[in-house]
Amino acid sequence: MSLDSWYERLHAAVLEELPAAVELRHALHADPRRSGDEADTTAAVVAALGAGEGREVAGTGRLVRIGTATGPTVALRAELDGLAVLEQTDVGWASGSGVMHACGHDAHLAGLVAVCRAVARVGGPAPLLALLQPREESAPSGARDVVLSGLLAEEGVRSVVAAHVQPQLAAGVVNATPGPVNAATDEFTITVTGHGGHGGYPHTTHDPVLALAAVVVNLQQLVSRRVDPTVGAVLAVTQLDAGTSFNVVPDTARARGGLRVMRESDRTALLTALTEVAEHTAAAYGCSAQVHTESNEPVLANDPELARAAVPWLARGGVEVDDSWRSFGADDFSHYCADARGLMLFLGVDGGAPDAQGRRPGLHSPRFLPADETVGQVATALLAGYLAGAQLLGT
Ligand SMILES: [Zn+2]
């Protein structure tokens, strides 16, 4: 059967699955679990898939083979965890537990189930694996642990596809950018040490607060002068900590923040420059600086061929396709992209009811609640990714 015929057949089967998938979304939304504690959510999704128990992975995660076909395989991934957020929506299926699906994972899971059940029922052009991933929202990363388990390689996974809601995109648009689309992230801590003393006699001190303030300002030139600004990078100081009193100059002052880049060479260049600027600026104020950094997610780079192959299938699904949007957000999906072809499809959604100022809620807001149609959009995106993955397997 041609891929065109498979698409028609699967598209019709997915539509039949949607009402039940929307019910599943409500059930998952009403009863979410935090990162690392997703066993009940996993059980509910595994039951809805109706394809057996699958293999445990990364603690509460699960790999469920859809149908009996094995060999080079396409995996569809969705995240199991909610966030420690007290929901502030008024739907009947709101969560009251202080945990909330405020990042759309309920809709991602439901859309994945719709596609997998359709393939189980009518067949498909390539072996398919449901990848139910724990701990997307927390460290250590669930995706990293799934990759380290080696089970994806054992299952013959060649492509991993996911969809994520994104209220920064216009509702109804699906994004498939070839190459880097989400940032690599590093945390940094800068500790400036001076010599404290009486606030009335600052000339007898080496003031670390003033030195740190200068460091924070001087760091802002790095993203425009040390790396190509057309590629882009983000350096944000988000936490300051110094002193205990209005009339005492402290001995130390501390800043924390994040560095986000789209390519590895920029990361190296900026981390070197960050240390240089912090140390030399502090020295100019008679102080010293120590910089500590910690790496989080790598760059999320979509496989260019897989992204391009998905576009015609997305268009067949009736969605408007965007192929250039990127953001300096991060998602641990990036870990899959090192070993397999990876494709993250971002879906434009309205985040929920607007507030008094007309602002719609964003990801992780207690009012974030994209409409139920999102489940169908997720399914359309994942189906397109599955067809694209099958196409690249040569089936
Ligand atoms: Zn998320």
Residues whose N, C-alpha, C, O or C-beta is under 5 A from the ligand:
A	BS01	ZN	C103
